[in-house]
Amino acid sequence: MSERVAIALLNNEFQGIKVREAFKFLYSDQEILRFKSAEALGVLCRGNLAYNYLLRLFWHLSDESGAYCIGAPLAIAEIGLRNPEIFESFKFKFLYLLENEEVEKCYVAYGILRNANTYKGTEAKNLLRKKLLELEDPRFKAYAILALKKMGEKVEVPSLNTKVSLYNGKEIVEIEFAKIHELQHL
């Protein structure tokens, strides 16, 4: 069953997947499956189900039993993108995941990028700029810069002589950091 679901996720065939099946892949050791699972949850979760899963995902980020969910920020972002009226009450809680030491911050930056229209005119730009100075992770920096640009902010791309692996909406691609502005996704 897991292989069938993984194949469906990779092929963007979300309608034949149950929410709980997609949810399991947020824990996958394959990053592409975490992104695809999050997208599936965004498509499958509407209304009360979306609200309940947003609560559940935030809980999974703070679970001390060891059930920490690495892909939770991705799913929160995708559910929020497709349920903006529900995400409105969660958007600042999501933004301040950037202050949480345990959360995969590049996924939070990706989520802010996905929901950039929601964050225009908020303190998101200030927090992202602050974290750009504090964090060394090139993936975080790339997603944060793209998010700031999508929010209409001017931002200089630092000259990092490195390649970075980013999700472009279809697959994970490796590009030179200096060329992140060329990404045509999201």
KOLNUKE-978819 format. One record per atom (N, C-alpha, C, O): residue in three letters; x, y, z. Coordinates in steps of 0.001 Angstrom, whole numbers, padded with zeros to 6 digits, always signed. Layout:
BEGIN
alaXYZ...
% end
This chain:
BEGIN
met+000820-001188+000000met+000000+000000+000000met+000866+001255+000000met+000569+002200-000731ser+001923+001289+000796ser+002777+002466+000862ser+003405+002778-000481ser+003538+003945-000850glu+003790+001752-001211glu+004394+001979-002522glu+003369+002579-003484glu+003700+003462-004275arg+002126+002098-003416arg+001061+002636-004266arg+000843+004112-003963arg+000687+004921-004878val+000831+004461-002687val+000622+005847-002284val+001811+006710-002709val+001626+007823-003203ala+003013+006207-002519ala+004212+006964-002914ala+004188+007260-004408ala+004496+008377-004824ile+003830+006282-005208ile+003764+006479-006656ile+002685+007501-007007ile+002899+008374-007849ala+001537+007390-006363ala+000459+008359-006608ala+000901+009770-006226ala+000615+010726-006948leu+001594+009907-005096leu+002090+011223-004683leu+003060+011784-005721leu+002948+012944-006119leu+003997+010971-006148leu+004999+011428-007116leu+004385+011810-008457leu+004938+012628-009192asn+003221+011203-008775asn+002529+011504-010035asn+001432+012562-009862asn+000649+012806-010780asn+001383+013176-008700asn+000359+014196-008407asn-001062+013668-008563asn-001965+014409-008953glu-001256+012408-008264glu-002582+011782-008321glu-003142+011730-006906glu-003239+010662-006302phe-003506+012889-006391phe-003857+013021-004980phe-005275+012545-004657phe-005534+012133-003527gln-006182+012593-005608gln-007587+012293-005309gln-007823+010853-004865gln-008799+010582-004165gly-006971+009944-005250gly-007144+008550-004843gly-006472+008208-003524gly-006440+007044-003124ile-005939+009206-002851ile-005198+008992-001605ile-006047+009453-000426ile-006709+010489-000493lys-006022+008686+000639lys-006693+009102+001872lys-005785+010064+002628lys-004560+009979+002538val-006392+010972+003367val-005628+011990+004093val-004606+011342+005020val-003453+011772+005059arg-005003+010331+005752arg-004080+009701+006702arg-002924+009006+005991arg-001832+008906+006550glu-003150+008520+004751glu-002071+007915+003978glu-001049+008974+003562glu+000158+008756+003658ala-001543+010112+003103ala-000641+011202+002705ala+000126+011718+003916ala+001318+012013+003829phe-000563+011823+005035phe+000039+012355+006261phe+001295+011573+006647phe+002287+012165+007074lys+001259+010269+006503lys+002402+009424+006885lys+003678+009796+006137lys+004778+009644+006668phe+003535+010280+004914phe+004706+010597+004104phe+005370+011914+004496phe+006431+012244+003967leu+004771+012667+005407leu+005440+013856+005938leu+006674+013461+006745leu+007559+014284+006978tyr+006728+012205+007167tyr+007852+011665+007936tyr+008878+010959+007049tyr+009874+010443+007555ser+008652+010929+005752ser+009494+010159+004845ser+010948+010614+004891ser+011242+011787+005123asp+011844+009669+004668asp+013259+010036+004571asp+013584+010570+003175asp+014689+011059+002941gln+012634+010481+002255gln+012794+011050+000915gln+012123+012428+000879gln+010901+012542+000985glu+012927+013441+000731glu+012408+014801+000801glu+011319+015076-000235glu+010348+015768+000072ile+011452+014563-001427ile+010439+014805-002457ile+009078+014286-002004ile+008052+014895-002310leu+009057+013179-001284leu+007786+012642-000787leu+007192+013531+000304leu+005971+013609+000436arg+008035+014199+001083arg+007506+015154+002073arg+006806+016311+001362arg+005712+016715+001755phe+007441+016845+000311phe+006822+017940-000437phe+005517+017493-001102phe+004509+018197-001036lys+005543+016337-001734lys+004352+015840-002441lys+003224+015500-001463lys+002051+015739-001750ser+003588+014945-000315ser+002596+014658+000717ser+001929+015941+001188ser+000711+015988+001360ala+002725+016977+001395ala+002183+018265+001824ala+001225+018823+000771ala+000157+019334+001108glu+001606+018723-000492glu+000728+019192-001566glu-000581+018407-001573glu-001657+018980-001744ala-000481+017104-001389ala-001689+016271-001358ala-002596+016694-000213ala-003810+016799-000386leu-002015+016938+000954leu-002830+017370+002092leu-003491+018715+001809leu-004628+018946+002223gly-002797+019593+001114gly-003392+020871+000733gly-004613+020682-000159gly-005602+021402-000025val-004544+019727-001053val-005655+019448-001962val-006800+018749-001223val-007970+019054-001450leu-006454+017814-000344leu-007464+016960+000294leu-008145+017580+001513leu-009271+017208+001844cys-007487+018506+002173cys-008034+019072+003411cys-008762+020376+003133cys-008164+021349+002673arg-010049+020387+003414arg-010880+021569+003234arg-011752+021768+004474arg-012068+020809+005178gly-012130+022996+004732gly-013075+023308+005801gly-012615+022831+007168gly-011479+023077+007573asn-013505+022148+007875asn-013191+021670+009219asn-012023+020698+009230asn-011228+020684+010170leu-011921+019894+008192leu-010799+018957+008100leu-009482+019727+008027leu-008499+019338+008658ala-009462+020807+007266ala-008252+021639+007167ala-007911+022225+008524ala-006755+022189+008946tyr-008891+022754+009199tyr-008669+023347+010523tyr-008114+022303+011492tyr-007139+022556+012200asn-008740+021139+011513asn-008297+020075+012429asn-006884+019595+012107asn-006104+019315+013018tyr-006550+019498+010826tyr-005205+019064+010468tyr-004165+020138+010753tyr-003029+019812+011096leu-004523+021397+010620leu-003581+022453+011005leu-003264+022351+012496leu-002104+022450+012896leu-004289+022153+013310leu-004053+021971+014750leu-003169+020758+015013leu-002236+020814+015814arg-003474+019678+014336arg-002711+018437+014522arg-001250+018619+014103arg-000342+018140+014783leu-001030+019305+012996leu+000340+019510+012504leu+001151+020378+013461leu+002324+020095+013702phe+000549+021417+014003phe+001270+022223+014989phe+001588+021391+016223phe+002656+021535+016816trp+000674+020532+016604trp+000907+019659+017751trp+002076+018715+017453trp+002909+018467+018325his+002140+018197+016246his+003228+017283+015880his+004594+017977+015847his+005629+017311+015890leu+004601+019281+015772leu+005867+020014+015822leu+006379+020190+017245leu+007560+020465+017457ser+005495+020031+018209ser+005911+020220+019596ser+005777+018946+020414ser+005913+018971+021637asp+005514+017847+019751asp+005313+016582+020450asp+006616+016102+021081asp+007618+015915+020390glu+006595+015910+022370glu+007787+015468+023088glu+007917+013950+023167glu+008866+013430+023754ser+006961+013247+022574ser+007008+011789+022628ser+007940+011204+021569ser+008114+009987+021496gly+008528+012055+020761gly+009403+011572+019708gly+008712+011478+018362gly+009306+011000+017396ala+007475+011921+018281ala+006731+011851+017031ala+006855+013142+016227ala+005981+013462+015421tyr+007948+013887+016448tyr+008178+015140+015732tyr+008055+014906+014227tyr+008614+013948+013693cys+007334+015772+013560cys+007052+015615+012139cys+007841+016633+011328cys+007489+017813+011303ile+008894+016191+010672ile+009771+017084+009915ile+009026+017804+008792ile+009337+018960+008503gly+008063+017162+008158gly+007344+017760+007037gly+006145+018601+007428gly+005454+019125+006555ala+005879+018742+008720ala+004702+019497+009165ala+004663+020927+008622ala+003599+021359+008178pro+005770+021684+008633pro+005681+023051+008094pro+005257+023078+006625pro+004548+023991+006202leu+005682+022095+005859leu+005282+022040+004451leu+003777+021836+004328leu+003116+022496+003526ala+003245+020920+005127ala+001809+020638+005072ala+000989+021820+005585ala-000051+022146+005012ile+001444+022455+006647ile+000739+023635+007157ile+000645+024686+006054ile-000410+025285+005844ala+001744+024902+005360ala+001778+025903+004288ala+000823+025548+003154ala+000094+026409+002662glu+000825+024289+002740glu-000029+023891+001616glu-001508+023910+001989glu-002345+024327+001189ile-001829+023462+003192ile-003228+023538+003637ile-003635+025006+003755ile-004738+025385+003363gly-002744+025820+004293gly-003026+027249+004429gly-003210+027932+003093gly-004079+028793+002955leu-002416+027568+002112leu-002512+028166+000788leu-003890+027935+000175leu-004439+028822-000480arg-004436+026767+000384arg-005722+026416-000225arg-006912+026694+000688arg-008062+026505+000290asn-006638+027138+001905asn-007691+027488+002871asn-007315+028803+003551asn-007120+028833+004766pro-007213+029890+002785pro-006697+031144+003348pro-007527+031699+004500pro-006981+032316+005414glu-008825+031488+004464glu-009674+031995+005546glu-009384+031272+006865glu-009488+031872+007935ile-009030+030019+006794ile-008675+029247+007990ile-007238+029560+008398ile-006944+029694+009586phe-006347+029676+007424phe-004932+029938+007707phe-004729+031300+008367phe-003754+031503+009092glu-005628+032213+008122glu-005492+033560+008677glu-005250+033526+010187glu-004449+034310+010694ser-005916+032648+010903ser-005730+032585+012357ser-004478+031799+012765ser-004132+031759+013946phe-003803+031178+011803phe-002594+030408+012080phe-001328+031063+011511phe-000218+030632+011826lys-001484+032092+010682lys-000340+032576+009914lys+000794+033113+010772lys+001960+032947+010413phe+000487+033749+011894phe+001579+034262+012724phe+002197+033162+013577phe+003391+033202+013874lys+001403+032198+013964lys+001957+031040+014664lys+002927+030314+013734lys+003982+029848+014163phe+002559+030225+012462phe+003447+029598+011484phe+004709+030435+011284phe+005816+029896+011278leu+004552+031726+011124leu+005691+032617+010929leu+006696+032471+012066leu+007903+032407+011829tyr+006203+032420+013285tyr+007101+032364+014434tyr+007684+030976+014688tyr+008391+030768+015674leu+007389+030030+013804leu+008143+028778+013836leu+009606+029034+013492leu+010473+028213+013791leu+009876+030174+012865leu+011270+030545+012580leu+012083+030723+013856leu+013313+030681+013819glu+011410+030921+014976glu+012088+031078+016261glu+012220+029755+017011glu+012869+029692+018056asn+011608+028705+016481asn+011639+027394+017117asn+012926+026683+016709asn+013189+026492+015522glu+013717+026296+017690glu+015026+025685+017416glu+014935+024315+016752glu+015879+023905+016077glu+013840+023606+016921glu+013749+022241+016419glu+013185+022142+015000glu+013363+021122+014335val+012527+023166+014545val+011830+023119+013263val+012806+023320+012110val+013764+024086+012210glu+012543+022618+011019glu+013332+022764+009799glu+013001+024136+009195glu+011990+024297+008512lys+013852+025100+009453lys+013553+026491+009088lys+013458+026713+007584lys+012733+027603+007140cys+014166+025932+006805cys+014040+026103+005352cys+012624+025740+004904cys+012122+026311+003936tyr+011978+024804+005592tyr+010599+024455+005255tyr+009639+025576+005654tyr+008641+025813+004973val+009937+026252+006740val+009108+027386+007143val+009259+028509+006118val+008268+029119+005717ala+010482+028780+005698ala+010709+029815+004678ala+010001+029439+003381ala+009427+030303+002719tyr+010037+028162+003012tyr+009320+027708+001824tyr+007816+027958+001993tyr+007144+028399+001062gly+007305+027672+003183gly+005885+027891+003455gly+005502+029359+003393gly+004417+029702+002922ile+006379+030219+003863ile+006127+031666+003773ile+006138+032087+002304ile+005324+032907+001880leu+007056+031526+001540leu+007093+031783+000103leu+005775+031362-000545leu+005207+032113-001338arg+005294+030182-000218arg+004033+029685-000800arg+002858+030592-000437arg+001924+030747-001223asn+002907+031183+000740asn+001813+032024+001226asn+002208+033499+001247asn+001695+034263+002065ala+003099+033901+000369ala+003642+035265+000385ala+002560+036342+000343ala+002703+037379+000991asn+001496+036117-000398asn+000432+037127-000458asn-000212+037347+000901asn-000629+038461+001218thr-000296+036320+001688thr-000853+036415+003041thr+000046+037246+003946thr-000434+037925+004854tyr+001349+037189+003696tyr+002318+037847+004572tyr+002717+039254+004129tyr+003452+039935+004844lys+002246+039698+002968lys+002567+041065+002519lys+002091+042059+003567lys+000981+041953+004088gly+002947+043024+003864gly+002573+044077+004805gly+002590+043663+006262gly+002067+044383+007112thr+003182+042512+006570thr+003265+042056+007970thr+004722+042065+008411thr+005621+042402+007641glu+004931+041690+009655glu+006304+041633+010177glu+007099+040453+009623glu+008253+040255+010003ala+006498+039669+008733ala+007209+038537+008128ala+008500+039004+007459ala+009535+038348+007574lys+008438+040120+006772lys+009640+040600+006075lys+010763+040898+007069lys+011925+040602+006790asn+010433+041475+008216asn+011463+041797+009204asn+012059+040535+009826asn+013270+040445+010027leu+011204+039571+010125leu+011699+038331+010726leu+012543+037548+009719leu+013576+036985+010082leu+012112+037510+008470leu+012914+036820+007454leu+014275+037490+007281leu+015293+036806+007164arg+014299+038807+007263arg+015578+039523+007122arg+016491+039247+008321arg+017698+039065+008164lys+015906+039219+009503lys+016680+038926+010716lys+017292+037525+010625lys+018472+037333+010916lys+016485+036566+010224lys+016954+035177+010133lys+017962+034995+008998lys+018834+034130+009078leu+017850+035802+007947leu+018853+035752+006875leu+020242+036075+007408leu+021240+035519+006949leu+020293+036973+008373leu+021579+037341+008972leu+022065+036296+009973leu+023269+036085+010120glu+021138+035651+010653glu+021489+034713+011722glu+021836+033308+011235glu+022741+032667+011769leu+021123+032838+010231leu+021240+031436+009815leu+022188+031277+008644leu+022248+032124+007754glu+022921+030191+008658glu+023896+029916+007601glu+023348+028998+006509glu+023946+028905+005437asp+022252+028333+006750asp+021695+027350+005822asp+021364+027982+004463asp+020473+028828+004386pro+022066+027588+003391pro+021796+028183+002082pro+020381+027917+001575pro+019818+028741+000854arg+019803+026778+001943arg+018420+026482+001528arg+017459+027466+002185arg+016557+027993+001535phe+017660+027708+003477phe+016821+028698+004143phe+016971+030046+003462phe+015980+030706+003148lys+018214+030452+003234lys+018474+031754+002613lys+017783+031868+001256lys+017188+032900+000946ala+017860+030819+000454ala+017248+030851-000877ala+015735+031016-000785ala+015165+031891-001437tyr+015080+030179+000025tyr+013623+030287+000145tyr+013220+031627+000765tyr+012219+032217+000358ala+013980+032110+001735ala+013657+033392+002374ala+013782+034544+001378ala+012931+035433+001345ile+014837+034529+000570ile+015016+035578-000437ile+013878+035543-001457ile+013337+036585-001827leu+013521+034343-001907leu+012408+034213-002851leu+011092+034683-002222leu+010270+035304-002896ala+010895+034391-000944ala+009680+034839-000252ala+009641+036356-000163ala+008610+036972-000435leu+010758+036957+000216leu+010811+038418+000305leu+010531+039057-001048leu+009792+040038-001132lys+011105+038517-002085lys+010858+039052-003429lys+009387+038911-003815lys+008803+039825-004398lys+008800+037776-003492lys+007387+037551-003825lys+006482+038491-003034lys+005376+038808-003472met+006954+038934-001871met+006206+039911-001070met+006443+041335-001566met+005896+042288-001010gly+007255+041480-002608gly+007511+042801-003167gly+008675+043538-002541gly+008844+044738-002755glu+009480+042824-001767glu+010629+043438-001097glu+011863+043381-001995glu+012046+042435-002761lys+012690+044392-001890lys+013980+044367-002577lys+014976+043676-001658lys+015074+043976-000468val+015700+042755-002240val+016664+042003-001448val+017839+041622-002337val+017671+041186-003476glu+019008+041795-001792glu+020230+041412-002499glu+020478+039917-002283glu+020321+039402-001176val+020858+039247-003336val+021223+037841-003215val+022694+037796-002813val+023560+038241-003567pro+022980+037256-001618pro+024383+037196-001189pro+025198+036315-002132pro+024680+035380-002741ser+026446+036627-002231ser+027307+035837-003116ser+027846+034630-002358ser+028920+034671-001759leu+027078+033576-002404leu+027500+032316-001807leu+027972+031422-002940leu+027241+031189-003902asn+029158+030939-002829asn+029721+030083-003857asn+029386+028630-003528asn+030248+027846-003131thr+028116+028300-003705thr+027663+026955-003378thr+026460+026608-004237thr+025805+027485-004801lys+026186+025334-004326lys+024959+024866-004962lys+023941+024612-003864lys+024293+024316-002722val+022687+024733-004227val+021622+024531-003263val+020530+023685-003911val+020188+023878-005077ser+019985+022739-003131ser+018901+021882-003605ser+017577+022462-003146ser+017329+022610-001950leu+016725+022789-004118leu+015439+023422-003826leu+014313+022705-004560leu+014517+022117-005621tyr+013140+022766-003982tyr+011952+022210-004621tyr+011373+023277-005537tyr+011125+024401-005102asn+011158+022936-006791asn+010671+023915-007751asn+009195+023758-008095asn+008722+024320-009083gly+008473+023003-007292gly+007066+022766-007552gly+006811+021462-008282gly+005668+021019-008396lys+007869+020851-008774lys+007762+019568-009471lys+008767+018559-008949lys+008458+017386-008737glu+009988+019058-008749glu+011077+018176-008341glu+012091+018979-007536glu+012021+020205-007457ile+013019+018266-006952ile+014106+018939-006229ile+015244+019099-007226ile+015725+018133-007819val+015656+020348-007389val+016715+020658-008343val+017898+021256-007608val+017748+021902-006571glu+019061+021032-008158glu+020274+021627-007584glu+020720+022749-008514glu+020927+022538-009709ile+020864+023945-007948ile+021276+025096-008751ile+022337+025887-007987ile+022492+025754-006773glu+023045+026699-008729glu+023992+027616-008105glu+023199+028622-007278glu+022173+029132-007728phe+023672+028901-006084phe+022952+029820-005212phe+022715+031164-005899phe+021639+031746-005760ala+023688+031652-006624ala+023577+032956-007290ala+022457+032997-008321ala+022043+034077-008741lys+021960+031830-008736lys+020917+031776-009764lys+019525+031482-009203lys+018618+031132-009959ile+019350+031617-007906ile+018037+031274-007324ile+016924+032149-007874ile+015777+031711-007957his+017243+033371-008246his+016220+034266-008783his+015660+033761-010113his+014615+034233-010561glu+016341+032811-010744glu+015877+032266-012009glu+014812+031182-011840glu+014195+030763-012819leu+014598+030735-010624leu+013596+029696-010395leu+012222+030214-010812leu+011809+031300-010406gln+011539+029448-011603gln+010216+029832-012091gln+009161+028921-011449gln+008537+028109-012131his+008978+029057-010184his+007977+028236-009508his+007269+029062-008446his+007641+030201-008163leu+006291+028489-007897leu+005548+029024-006777leu+004940+030344-007121leu+004269+030951-006286
% end
